[in-house]
């Protein structure tokens, strides 16, 4: 929880004596020497260092402000930050006794009934709104599965930007952030402007859910032989000329440093149009792997110890099925192919938008820049090799030479590693017609009574049982529209749109239908950022969510559902302040060309999702012997060439980057300004997001640190001058040492040893002394120091998750709930999935004590 007056450095025992929280029986008279030596000088009547005066602090723990300050006192002493390292310290027994007694005293205050600890009424934020419309209406379009918000693009390259997405929230303003969270009820206000946007989003979504007419005739399409008719050049194109019975993958579809369309197979017949009809499809691929172990390793450096991985992707055909720069692509799955040369069939079902198309790529294929047919012939078929035509030779002679070399290579038998795609079949797998979305809105055959349809829709949209009297005005609205000449569908859609801008839909609140329905919504918006599904609502209807075992089973199920990706992205974004990523992007370079923003977010998603799935310990957030990388991230940020393909995978962590999440490029970029870095910004981020001890805001009369644009002084030299101001020193003594440990990471997370400078190269000094007196030489030492504060970090993650789950900031009295959860996590090592279960069972989610 946020501490508001942390800069004080001494005086705890003065407080005990002055307030009487600890009585004479506690032996406060024995602390007279401590008071004289450590307290009066800094925080007494004559001097209040950091604007903290302790001798007037009250003893009424029923006062939220007083209770909050006592919590700060406890945390400062427990963590060893007070008294400061340079002052005389109490012995271990004295400190432990104080912590034990004060902890017990405060625990009594936490147990007092208080309404502030209960769940709040709040509006859906824009992400939750979009997700709810998706699940309410059974929509599967790609833009409804987006984890973020579409950003404006300069589609024409002329400086004008627009949002090309069909996402219904594309024009919504950003929800107000409070300490990084965009779901805080007190800040999610409503306005006429927002209401108009919500009407538009509702109407667009209802239109997307409406699928009139008979089932479209969608034939099974089998693409065989050379599925991709036009090649990107190089080995793959030559192979298609000589092998007409199959397509071939020989190279990696994404090679560092060049935008090409190699390594991709998609049906040319629909590559520019998509599948034509939106729906669920069964995709069957017939493929074979050849020469995983091969004799051409000198020129083709492949991963002979790894199975060949064939990946299936979807891509927006309107932006180019073979275009590496197309941002609208997603990986569906990958298969490990046996190296037996035999044809195997692989099947996958997926919802495909009408304008999208599947494509295949060899995920861990080799790529050798400059590898050519003639090089392979010269090395491995030397009897057929002849030199290139002399400079100035005619075009026909050059063409004949290239074709002769290709014929020599493929007629001799291509012994290099490759995957053959023999066929790709796209078969409609529509469950029923009309689709569920349409049946929900209009019924199976258009004859269902309007009253039944409206009542059924209201029960889903409002996430609780609804009686006929509540929807009478909406039924009447349908009839009025039909009387005015509108069709039945138009009348129903008008009513549905009105129901979707009702507070019953866009507010989370206890409607009086039973606490279990409120708990179902709290759980679903916590773990899915969306509405409860049928199973969760059924548990609520049966009154079973008050049973801890039933609730635990539901939470397990929800964490294994694909919608849990919203929790992984949403929580890490709020906790680690990844919302700042992209707010000040670096100019040009690979950040834009390689679409690194989404790559960075996918890395944090992959890492935290793994922690969640395997119930990993919170300490792995700090440091681990592994990380998650894909090829772009590995090559461009980590300077590693041992990770191939677009899929993020678990790989060994290597120095100097190490593992954990603290030094991931998303964090490093979000804590920089796109041009340079600041130990102050990263130090404050550490105190706020990792250690939970945020500093006070700077005094209003202090000028901010101005960067030395000449590059003549290092940031350390500039901060030393800044700290010379008495009012700045106390905070910067806590902030700067943490920030300096990250200085070897530039604004994109790349490792560096010197600052960029127009003049001489200025070496980076990442060493510092932490407030507890420990010396750290850089990031590796800092991570080791933080591992010793594992419980403190676990407490912060607990607090942040409670905020995310409840939609409100914590009050001082919530400390009891935090303590309970942390104490329960301790025996098993502060594990992440355990934490989610305990947060889901906390009174801030379940509403235990409501109505007192």
C-alpha positions in Angstrom: 0.0 0.0 0.0 1.2 3.5 -0.7 3.1 5.2 2.1 2.8 8.9 2.2 5.5 10.1 4.5 8.4 7.6 4.1 11.4 10.0 4.2 11.5 10.1 8.0 14.5 8.3 9.4 14.0 7.9 13.1 11.7 8.4 16.0 9.6 5.2 16.3 10.1 4.9 20.0 9.2 8.5 20.5 5.9 7.7 19.0 5.3 4.8 21.2 5.9 6.8 24.3 4.0 9.9 23.2 0.9 8.2 22.0 0.6 5.5 24.5 -0.1 2.8 21.9 2.4 0.7 23.9 1.7 1.2 27.6 4.1 1.3 30.5 4.0 -2.4 30.8 5.8 -2.6 27.5 8.8 -0.9 29.1 8.9 2.3 27.0 11.0 4.0 29.8 13.8 1.7 28.8 14.0 3.4 25.4 15.0 6.8 26.8 18.5 6.5 25.4 17.2 5.6 22.0 14.9 8.6 21.9 17.6 11.1 22.9 20.1 9.7 20.4 17.8 9.0 17.4 14.6 10.9 17.5 14.4 14.4 19.0 17.0 15.8 16.7 15.1 14.9 13.5 11.4 14.7 14.3 10.7 16.4 17.5 9.2 19.8 18.3 12.1 21.8 17.0 12.9 20.0 13.8 10.8 17.9 11.4 12.9 16.3 8.8 11.0 15.4 5.7 8.0 17.3 7.2 7.5 14.5 9.6 6.7 15.3 13.2 6.1 12.2 15.4 5.6 13.7 18.8 2.1 14.8 17.9 0.9 11.6 16.1 -2.3 10.4 17.6 -3.2 7.1 19.1 -6.7 6.5 17.7 -6.3 3.6 15.4 -9.9 4.1 14.3 -8.6 7.1 12.4 -7.6 6.0 8.9 -4.8 8.6 8.7 -3.3 7.6 12.0 -3.5 3.9 11.2 -1.8 4.5 7.9 1.1 6.4 9.5 1.5 3.6 12.1 1.7 1.1 9.2 4.5 3.3 7.7 6.4 3.2 11.0 6.1 -0.6 11.1 7.3 -1.0 7.5 10.3 1.3 8.0 11.5 -0.6 11.0 10.7 -4.0 9.7 12.6 -3.3 6.4 15.6 -1.9 8.2 15.2 1.5 6.5 14.8 3.2 9.9 16.9 4.2 11.7 19.1 4.9 8.6 22.2 2.9 8.1 24.5 5.8 9.1 22.8 6.2 12.5 23.1 4.1 15.6 20.9 1.0 15.3 18.8 -0.9 17.9 20.0 -4.4 18.5 18.1 -7.3 16.8 16.1 -8.2 19.9 15.0 -4.7 20.5 13.9 -4.3 16.8 12.2 -7.7 16.7 10.3 -6.9 20.0 9.1 -3.6 18.6 7.9 -5.1 15.3 6.1 -8.0 17.1 4.2 -5.7 19.5 3.2 -3.1 17.0 2.1 -5.8 14.5 -0.2 -7.3 17.2 -1.6 -3.9 18.1 -2.4 -3.0 14.5 -3.9 -6.4 13.8 -6.6 -5.6 16.3 -7.5 -2.5 14.3 -7.7 -4.4 11.0 -10.3 -6.7 12.4 -12.8 -3.9 13.1 -15.8 -3.9 10.6 -15.5 -1.2 7.9 -17.4 -0.7 4.7 -14.4 0.7 2.9 -13.0 -2.8 2.5 -15.9 -4.1 0.5 -16.2 -4.2 -3.3 -17.1 -1.0 -5.1 -19.6 -0.1 -7.8 -17.8 0.8 -11.0 -18.2 1.3 -14.7 -16.5 -1.1 -17.2 -13.4 0.4 -18.7 -13.0 0.3 -22.4 -11.1 -3.0 -22.6 -13.7 -4.6 -20.4 -16.5 -3.1 -22.5 -15.1 -4.5 -25.8 -14.5 -8.0 -24.2 -18.0 -8.1 -22.7 -19.6 -7.2 -26.1 -17.5 -10.0 -27.6 -18.5 -12.7 -25.1 -22.1 -11.5 -24.8 -22.7 -11.7 -28.5 -20.5 -14.7 -29.3 -18.2 -12.6 -31.5 -14.9 -14.0 -32.8 -13.6 -11.3 -35.1 -9.8 -10.7 -34.7 -10.3 -7.1 -33.4 -12.5 -8.5 -30.6 -9.6 -10.7 -29.5 -7.1 -7.8 -29.3 -5.5 -7.5 -25.8 -4.8 -3.7 -26.2 -6.3 -0.7 -28.0 -5.7 0.0 -31.7 -3.3 2.8 -32.3 -3.4 5.4 -35.1 -1.3 4.5 -38.1 0.2 6.5 -40.9 -1.2 4.3 -43.6 -0.3 6.6 -46.5 3.1 7.7 -45.3 2.1 11.3 -45.5 2.0 12.1 -41.8 -1.8 11.8 -41.5 -2.9 9.1 -39.1 -6.1 7.1 -38.8 -7.3 4.0 -36.9 -7.8 1.3 -39.5 -9.1 -1.2 -37.0 -12.8 -2.2 -36.8 -12.4 -2.4 -33.0 -15.6 -0.9 -31.5 -13.5 1.0 -28.9 -11.1 2.5 -31.4 -12.3 6.1 -30.7 -12.8 5.8 -27.0 -10.6 8.1 -24.9 -8.1 6.4 -22.5 -9.5 5.6 -19.1 -8.0 7.6 -16.3 -5.0 6.0 -14.7 -4.6 5.9 -10.9 -1.2 4.6 -9.8 -1.1 2.6 -13.1 -4.6 1.1 -12.9 -7.3 1.9 -15.4 -10.1 0.1 -13.6 -10.5 2.2 -10.4 -14.2 2.8 -9.9 -13.9 6.3 -8.4 -12.2 7.5 -11.6 -14.3 5.7 -14.2 -16.7 8.5 -14.7 -19.6 8.7 -17.2 -20.3 11.6 -19.6 -22.6 12.4 -22.6 -19.6 12.0 -24.9 -18.7 8.6 -23.5 -22.4 7.5 -23.7 -22.5 8.4 -27.4 -19.4 6.3 -28.0 -21.0 3.4 -26.1 -24.1 3.6 -28.3 -21.9 3.4 -31.4 -19.9 0.5 -30.0 -23.1 -1.3 -29.1 -24.6 -0.8 -32.6 -21.5 -1.9 -34.4 -21.2 -5.0 -32.3 -24.9 -5.9 -32.8 -24.4 -5.5 -36.5 -21.5 -7.8 -36.4 -23.6 -10.4 -34.5 -26.4 -10.2 -37.1 -26.0 -12.8 -39.9 -29.2 -12.9 -41.9 -30.1 -15.2 -44.7 -29.4 -18.8 -45.5 -26.2 -20.6 -44.7 -23.7 -19.5 -47.3 -22.4 -22.2 -49.6 -18.8 -22.7 -48.5 -17.1 -25.5 -50.3 -14.2 -27.5 -49.1 -11.1 -26.1 -50.7 -8.0 -28.3 -51.1 -4.9 -26.6 -52.3 -2.2 -29.0 -53.5 0.9 -29.0 -55.5 2.5 -25.6 -55.6 0.1 -23.9 -53.3 2.0 -20.6 -53.5 2.4 -19.9 -57.2 4.6 -16.8 -57.0 7.9 -17.2 -55.2 10.0 -14.7 -53.3 13.1 -15.7 -55.2 16.0 -17.9 -54.1 16.0 -21.5 -53.3 12.2 -21.8 -52.7 11.3 -20.3 -56.0 13.7 -22.6 -57.9 12.3 -25.6 -56.0 8.8 -24.8 -57.2 10.0 -24.8 -60.8 11.4 -28.3 -60.5 9.0 -29.9 -58.0 5.4 -29.4 -59.1 3.9 -31.8 -56.5 4.6 -29.9 -53.4 5.5 -26.5 -51.9 8.7 -26.2 -50.0 10.0 -24.3 -47.0 13.8 -24.0 -46.8 14.4 -20.8 -45.0 13.2 -18.8 -42.0 10.2 -16.6 -42.7 11.6 -13.8 -40.6 15.3 -13.2 -40.8 16.9 -10.4 -38.9 17.7 -7.2 -40.8 15.7 -7.7 -44.0 12.0 -7.5 -44.9 11.3 -10.4 -47.3 8.5 -12.8 -48.0 10.6 -15.9 -47.9 9.6 -18.9 -45.8 5.9 -18.5 -46.2 3.3 -20.7 -47.8 -0.3 -19.6 -48.3 -2.7 -20.3 -51.1 -2.1 -17.8 -53.8 -5.7 -18.2 -54.9 -7.0 -16.5 -51.7 -3.9 -14.7 -50.5 -5.3 -11.3 -51.4 -9.0 -11.9 -50.5 -9.2 -14.2 -47.5 -11.5 -17.2 -47.0 -14.5 -15.2 -48.0 -17.0 -16.2 -45.3 -16.4 -15.6 -41.6 -16.8 -18.7 -39.5 -15.1 -21.7 -37.9 -12.9 -23.8 -40.2 -11.1 -27.1 -40.0 -7.6 -26.7 -41.5 -5.7 -29.8 -42.6 -2.1 -29.7 -43.6 -0.3 -32.6 -45.2 3.5 -32.1 -44.7 6.7 -34.0 -44.5 10.1 -33.2 -43.1 13.4 -34.0 -44.9 17.0 -34.1 -43.9 16.9 -32.8 -40.4 20.3 -34.4 -40.1 22.1 -33.5 -43.3 25.7 -33.3 -44.7 25.5 -29.7 -45.8 26.1 -28.1 -42.4 29.0 -26.1 -43.6 26.8 -23.9 -45.8 23.4 -24.4 -44.2 23.7 -24.1 -40.4 20.4 -25.6 -39.2 19.4 -27.0 -35.8 20.0 -30.6 -36.5 19.4 -31.5 -32.8 15.9 -30.0 -32.8 12.8 -31.3 -34.5 11.5 -29.3 -37.4 8.7 -27.0 -36.2 5.9 -26.1 -38.6 3.8 -23.2 -37.5 0.3 -22.2 -38.7 -0.7 -18.6 -38.6 -3.6 -16.4 -39.6 -3.0 -13.0 -41.4 -5.2 -10.2 -42.7 -5.2 -10.7 -46.5 -6.1 -7.1 -47.1 -2.6 -6.1 -45.9 -0.7 -8.8 -47.7 -0.5 -12.5 -46.9 3.2 -12.6 -47.7 4.1 -9.3 -46.2 6.4 -9.5 -43.2 5.5 -6.0 -42.2 1.8 -6.9 -41.8 1.0 -6.2 -38.2 -2.3 -8.2 -38.3 -1.0 -11.7 -37.9 -1.3 -14.3 -35.2 0.2 -17.7 -34.6 -2.3 -20.5 -34.0 -0.2 -23.5 -33.3 2.9 -25.4 -34.3 3.7 -29.0 -34.9 7.0 -31.0 -34.5 7.5 -33.0 -37.7 9.2 -36.4 -37.6 12.3 -36.6 -39.8 11.1 -39.6 -41.8 10.3 -38.2 -45.2 6.7 -39.5 -44.8 3.6 -37.4 -45.4 1.7 -36.7 -42.1 -1.6 -34.9 -41.7 -2.1 -32.2 -39.1 -5.5 -30.8 -38.2 -6.5 -27.6 -36.4 -9.8 -25.8 -36.0 -10.0 -22.0 -35.8 -12.4 -19.2 -36.3 -11.3 -17.3 -39.4 -12.5 -13.9 -40.4 -13.7 -13.5 -44.0 -10.7 -11.3 -44.9 -8.1 -13.5 -43.3 -6.1 -16.4 -44.6 -4.0 -19.2 -43.0 -0.3 -19.4 -43.8 2.5 -21.8 -42.9 6.1 -21.2 -41.9 9.1 -23.3 -40.7 9.6 -21.8 -37.2 13.2 -22.9 -36.6 14.4 -22.9 -40.2 18.0 -21.8 -41.0 18.7 -18.6 -42.9 22.0 -17.9 -44.5 22.4 -14.4 -46.1 23.7 -14.7 -49.6 23.2 -18.5 -49.9 22.6 -19.2 -53.6 22.0 -22.2 -55.9 25.4 -21.8 -57.5 27.2 -21.9 -54.1 25.5 -25.2 -53.2 26.3 -26.6 -56.6 30.0 -25.5 -56.4 30.3 -27.1 -53.0 28.2 -30.3 -53.2 27.7 -31.0 -57.0 31.1 -29.8 -58.2 31.0 -31.9 -61.4 28.0 -29.8 -62.7 29.4 -26.4 -61.6 30.6 -23.7 -64.0 31.4 -20.1 -63.2 29.0 -17.2 -63.7 28.9 -15.5 -67.1 31.4 -12.8 -67.4 30.4 -9.2 -66.6 28.5 -7.7 -69.4 26.9 -11.0 -70.5 23.4 -10.8 -71.9 20.3 -11.3 -69.9 19.4 -14.5 -71.6 22.8 -16.0 -70.9 22.5 -15.1 -67.2 19.0 -16.6 -67.1 20.2 -19.8 -68.8 23.1 -20.1 -66.4 20.9 -19.7 -63.3 18.4 -22.3 -64.6 21.2 -24.7 -65.4 22.7 -24.4 -61.9 19.2 -24.9 -60.3 18.6 -28.0 -62.5 22.0 -29.4 -61.5 21.2 -28.9 -57.8 17.6 -30.4 -57.8 18.3 -33.2 -60.3 21.2 -34.4 -58.1 18.8 -34.6 -55.2 18.5 -31.7 -52.7 20.1 -32.9 -49.5 19.6 -29.8 -47.5 17.0 -29.6 -44.7 13.5 -28.6 -45.8 9.8 -29.1 -45.2 7.4 -30.1 -48.0 3.8 -28.9 -47.9 1.8 -31.3 -50.0 -1.6 -29.9 -49.4 -3.6 -27.4 -47.4 -7.3 -28.0 -47.0 -9.8 -25.4 -45.6 -13.1 -27.0 -44.6 -16.1 -25.2 -43.0 -16.9 -26.4 -39.5 -20.0 -24.4 -38.8 -21.8 -25.9 -35.8 -25.2 -24.6 -36.8 -27.0 -21.9 -38.8 -27.8 -19.2 -38.0 -24.7 -18.7 -35.8 -25.2 -18.4 -32.0 -24.8 -14.7 -32.2 -27.8 -14.3 -34.5 -29.9 -16.9 -32.6 -29.3 -15.0 -29.4 -30.7 -11.8 -30.9 -33.5 -13.0 -33.1 -34.2 -16.6 -32.3 -33.7 -19.8 -34.4 -36.4 -19.2 -37.0 -37.7 -15.7 -36.3 -40.9 -16.8 -34.6 -39.9 -16.6 -30.9 -41.9 -14.0 -29.0 -40.2 -10.7 -28.6 -40.8 -10.8 -24.8 -38.8 -14.0 -24.5 -35.9 -12.7 -26.7 -35.6 -9.4 -24.8 -35.8 -11.2 -21.4 -33.1 -13.7 -22.4 -30.8 -11.0 -23.8 -31.2 -8.9 -20.6 -30.3 -11.9 -18.4 -27.0 -12.3 -20.3 -26.3 -8.6 -20.7 -27.0 -7.7 -17.1 -25.3 -10.9 -15.8 -28.1 -11.9 -13.4 -31.7 -13.1 -13.4 -34.1 -10.6 -14.8 -37.9 -10.6 -14.4 -40.3 -9.5 -17.1 -41.2 -6.3 -15.3 -37.7 -5.0 -15.7 -37.7 -5.2 -19.5 -41.2 -4.1 -20.2 -40.1 -0.7 -21.6 -37.7 -2.4 -24.0 -40.3 -4.7 -25.3 -42.6 -1.7 -25.8 -39.7 0.0 -27.7 -39.6 -2.9 -30.1 -43.3 -2.7 -30.8 -43.1 1.1 -31.3 -40.3 0.7 -33.8 -42.2 -2.0 -35.7 -45.4 0.1 -35.7 -43.4 2.9 -37.3 -42.4 0.6 -40.1 -39.2 -1.0 -38.9 -38.5 -4.7 -39.3 -38.6 -7.1 -36.4 -34.8 -7.3 -36.5 -34.4 -3.5 -36.5 -36.8 -3.1 -33.6 -35.0 -5.7 -31.6 -31.6 -4.2 -32.3 -32.9 -0.8 -31.1 -34.0 -2.4 -27.9 -30.8 -4.3 -27.4 -28.7 -1.1 -28.0 -30.7 0.7 -25.4 -30.1 -2.2 -22.9 -26.4 -2.0 -23.6 -26.2 1.6 -22.5 -28.1 0.9 -19.3 -26.2 1.1 -16.1 -27.3 -2.5 -15.6 -24.9 -3.4 -18.4 -21.9 -1.0 -18.0 -21.7 -0.9 -14.2 -20.5 -3.7 -11.9 -22.7 -3.6 -8.9 -24.7 -5.7 -6.5 -28.2 -5.7 -8.1 -29.9 -7.5 -5.2 -30.3 -10.6 -7.3 -28.0 -12.5 -4.8 -24.5 -12.1 -3.8 -23.3 -15.1 -5.9 -24.1 -13.2 -9.1 -22.0 -10.2 -7.9 -19.2 -12.6 -7.0 -19.4 -14.2 -10.4 -19.0 -10.9 -12.1 -16.1 -9.8 -9.8 -14.3 -13.1 -10.6 -14.8 -12.8 -14.3 -13.7 -9.2 -14.6 -10.7 -10.0 -12.4 -9.5 -13.0 -14.4 -11.1 -12.4 -17.9 -11.8 -8.6 -18.0 -15.1 -9.8 -19.3 -18.5 -11.2 -18.3 -19.1 -14.5 -16.6 -19.8 -17.5 -18.9 -22.7 -19.9 -18.7 -20.9 -22.2 -16.2 -20.0 -19.5 -13.8 -23.5 -18.0 -13.9 -24.9 -21.5 -13.3 -22.8 -21.8 -10.2 -24.1 -18.4 -9.1 -27.7 -19.5 -9.7 -27.2 -22.6 -7.6 -25.7 -20.5 -4.8 -22.4 -22.4 -4.9 -19.8 -19.6 -5.2 -19.8 -19.2 -1.4 -18.2 -22.6 -1.2 -14.4 -22.2 -1.2 -13.9 -25.5 -3.0 -16.4 -24.7 -5.7 -14.9 -21.2 -6.1 -11.4 -22.7 -6.3 -12.5 -25.0 -9.0 -14.0 -22.2 -11.0 -10.8 -20.1 -10.6 -8.7 -23.0 -11.9 -11.0 -23.4 -14.9 -10.9 -19.7 -15.6 -7.1 -19.5 -15.4 -6.9 -22.3 -18.0 -9.3 -20.6 -20.4 -8.1 -18.5 -23.3 -9.8 -15.4 -21.8 -7.2 -15.5 -19.0 -4.8 -13.8 -21.5 -6.6 -10.6 -20.5 -5.6 -11.0 -16.9 -2.0 -11.7 -17.8 -1.8 -8.6 -20.0 -4.0 -6.4 -17.9 -2.4 -7.1 -14.5 1.2 -6.9 -15.7 0.5 -3.7 -17.5 -1.0 -2.0 -14.4 1.5 -3.4 -11.9 4.7 -2.8 -13.9 3.4 0.4 -15.5 3.6 -0.9 -19.0 0.8 1.5 -20.0 3.7 3.9 -20.5 5.1 1.8 -23.3 4.7 3.6 -26.6 3.8 6.9 -25.0 7.3 8.3 -25.8 8.6 5.8 -28.4 12.1 6.0 -29.7 12.4 7.7 -33.1 12.7 5.4 -36.1 15.0 2.4 -36.0 14.1 -1.2 -35.5 11.5 -0.3 -32.8 9.0 0.7 -35.5 10.4 -1.4 -38.4 10.3 -4.6 -36.4 7.1 -3.7 -34.5 8.9 -4.1 -31.3 6.2 -2.7 -29.0 4.0 -5.7 -29.5 7.1 -8.0 -29.3 8.0 -6.5 -25.9 4.5 -7.0 -24.6 4.4 -10.6 -25.8 7.6 -11.3 -23.9 6.1 -10.1 -20.6 2.9 -12.0 -21.4 4.8 -15.2 -22.0 6.9 -14.9 -18.9 4.1 -14.1 -16.5 1.7 -16.6 -18.1 4.3 -19.3 -17.5 4.6 -18.3 -13.8 0.9 -18.4 -13.5 0.5 -21.8 -15.3 3.2 -23.6 -13.3 2.5 -21.7 -10.0 6.0 -20.3 -10.0 7.4 -18.2 -7.2 7.3 -14.4 -7.0 11.1 -14.5 -6.7 11.3 -15.4 -10.4 10.0 -11.9 -11.1 13.2 -10.6 -9.7 15.7 -13.1 -11.2 15.7 -16.6 -12.7 17.9 -18.8 -14.8 15.6 -18.6 -17.7 13.7 -16.1 -19.8 11.3 -16.1 -22.8 12.5 -15.0 -26.2 11.5 -15.1 -29.8 13.8 -14.3 -32.7 13.1 -10.6 -33.0 13.5 -10.0 -29.3 16.6 -12.2 -29.0 18.4 -10.7 -32.0 17.5 -7.0 -31.6 17.5 -6.6 -27.9 19.5 -9.5 -26.3 22.0 -9.8 -29.2 21.5 -13.6 -29.3 21.3 -15.7 -32.4 20.3 -18.9 -30.8 16.5 -18.3 -30.9 14.7 -18.8 -34.2 11.1 -18.1 -35.1 8.3 -15.9 -34.0 7.0 -18.0 -31.1 8.2 -17.1 -27.6 9.8 -20.0 -25.9 11.6 -20.7 -22.6 15.4 -20.4 -23.0 18.3 -20.2 -20.6 19.0 -16.7 -19.4 22.5 -15.3 -20.1 24.5 -12.5 -18.7 24.5 -9.6 -18.7 20.7 -9.5 -19.0 19.9 -12.4 -16.8 16.3 -13.5 -16.2 13.3 -12.2 -14.3 11.0 -9.4 -15.5 12.7 -6.3 -14.1 15.1 -5.8 -16.9 12.9 -6.9 -19.8 12.8 -4.5 -22.7 9.2 -3.5 -22.1 10.0 -2.3 -18.6 13.2 -0.6 -19.7 11.4 1.2 -22.5 8.4 2.1 -20.3 10.8 3.7 -17.7 12.7 5.8 -20.3 11.6 8.7 -22.5 12.5 7.3 -25.9 15.7 9.3 -26.1 17.6 8.7 -22.9 17.3 7.1 -19.5 17.1 8.5 -15.9 18.1 6.7 -12.7 15.5 8.8 -11.0 12.6 7.5 -13.2 13.7 3.9 -12.9 14.5 4.3 -9.1 11.0 5.7 -8.5 9.5 2.9 -10.5 11.4 0.3 -8.4 10.1 2.0 -5.2 6.5 2.1 -6.4 6.1 -1.1 -8.4 8.5 -3.5 -6.8 9.3 -2.5 -3.2 6.0 -0.7 -2.4 7.7 2.3 -0.7 7.1 5.2 -3.1 8.8 8.5 -2.3 7.1 11.8 -1.6 6.5 14.2 -4.5 9.4 16.7 -4.9 9.0 20.0 -3.1 7.2 22.6 -5.2 10.1 25.1 -5.0 12.7 22.6 -6.4 13.6 22.9 -10.1 13.6 19.5 -11.9 16.9 18.1 -13.0 17.8 19.5 -16.5 19.8 17.1 -18.7 23.2 18.1 -19.9 22.5 18.2 -23.6 26.2 18.7 -24.3 27.0 15.3 -22.9 29.8 16.8 -20.9 28.7 15.3 -17.6 27.3 11.9 -16.7 23.9 11.7 -15.1 25.7 10.6 -11.9 27.6 13.9 -11.8 24.4 15.9 -12.4 22.5 14.0 -9.6 25.3 14.6 -7.2 24.9 18.3 -7.7 21.1 17.9 -7.4 21.5 16.1 -4.1 23.5 18.9 -2.6 20.1 20.6 -2.0 19.1 19.6 1.5 15.4 19.1 0.6 16.3 16.7 -2.2 18.9 14.5 -0.5 16.6 12.4 1.7 14.5 11.1 -1.2 17.3 10.8 -3.7 19.3 8.7 -1.2 16.6 6.1 -1.6 15.8 6.6 -5.3 19.1 7.0 -7.1 21.0 3.8 -5.9 18.2 1.7 -7.3 18.1 3.6 -10.6 21.8 3.5 -11.2 21.9 -0.3 -11.2 19.8 -0.1 -14.4 22.0 2.4 -16.2 23.7 -0.3 -18.4 20.3 -0.6 -20.1 19.5 2.0 -22.7 16.0 3.4 -23.6 15.2 0.2 -25.4 16.7 -2.3 -23.0 19.9 -2.8 -25.0 23.0 -3.4 -22.9 25.6 -0.6 -23.1 28.8 0.3 -21.4 29.0 4.0 -22.4 26.6 6.9 -22.8 25.9 8.3 -26.2 27.8 11.5 -26.5 28.8 13.9 -29.2 32.1 14.4 -27.4 34.1 11.9 -25.5 32.6 8.5 -24.6 31.4 8.6 -21.0 31.7 5.3 -19.2 28.7 4.1 -17.2 29.1 3.6 -13.5 26.2 1.4 -12.3 27.6 0.9 -8.8 25.8 2.4 -5.8 25.2 2.0 -2.1 21.6 1.0 -1.1 19.9 2.7 1.8 20.7 -0.3 4.1 24.4 0.2 3.4 24.9 -2.7 1.0 27.1 -2.0 -2.0 26.0 -3.2 -5.4 28.2 -3.1 -8.5 25.3 -3.2 -11.0 22.1 -5.0 -11.9 23.3 -8.5 -11.0 24.1 -7.4 -7.5 20.9 -5.5 -7.2 18.9 -8.6 -8.1 20.7 -10.6 -5.5 19.9 -7.9 -2.9 16.2 -8.0 -3.9 16.0 -11.8 -3.6 16.6 -11.1 0.1 13.5 -9.0 0.1 11.3 -11.7 -1.5 8.5 -11.3 1.0 8.5 -7.5 0.6 8.1 -7.9 -3.2 5.4 -10.6 -2.7 3.6 -8.2 -0.5 3.7 -5.5 -3.2 2.4 -8.0 -5.8 -0.4 -9.0 -3.5 -1.4 -5.3 -2.9 -1.3 -4.6 -6.7 -3.4 -7.7 -7.4 -6.0 -6.8 -4.8 -6.3 -3.3 -6.4 -6.7 -4.9 -9.8 -9.3 -7.4 -8.6 -11.3 -5.0 -6.6 -11.2 -1.9 -8.8 -10.3 0.4 -5.9 -7.2 1.6 -4.1 -6.4 0.0 -0.8 -7.3 1.6 2.5 -5.1 1.3 5.6 -7.6 -1.2 7.0 -7.0 -3.5 4.0 -3.6 -4.2 5.5 -5.1 -7.0 7.5 -6.3 -8.8 4.3 -2.8 -8.3 2.8 -1.1 -9.7 5.9 -3.4 -12.7 5.8 -2.7 -13.5 2.2 1.1 -13.0 2.6 1.2 -15.2 5.7 -0.7 -17.9 3.9 1.7 -17.7 0.9 4.9 -17.9 2.9 5.0 -21.7 3.6 4.9 -22.5 -0.1 7.3 -19.8 -1.2 5.0 -17.0 -2.4 3.7 -18.7 -5.5 1.8 -16.7 -8.2 -1.2 -19.1 -8.8 -1.6 -19.5 -5.1 -1.8 -15.7 -4.8 -4.5 -15.5 -7.5 -6.6 -18.0 -5.6 -6.3 -16.1 -2.3 -7.1 -12.8 -3.9 -10.1 -14.4 -5.6 -11.2 -15.6 -2.1 -10.6 -12.3 -0.4 -13.5 -10.3 1.1 -12.6 -7.5 -1.4 -13.8 -9.9 -4.2 -16.3 -12.1 -2.4 -17.9 -9.3 -0.5 -17.8 -11.2 2.7 -19.4 -8.9 5.4 -21.6 -7.0 2.9 -24.8 -5.6 4.5 -23.3 -5.1 8.0 
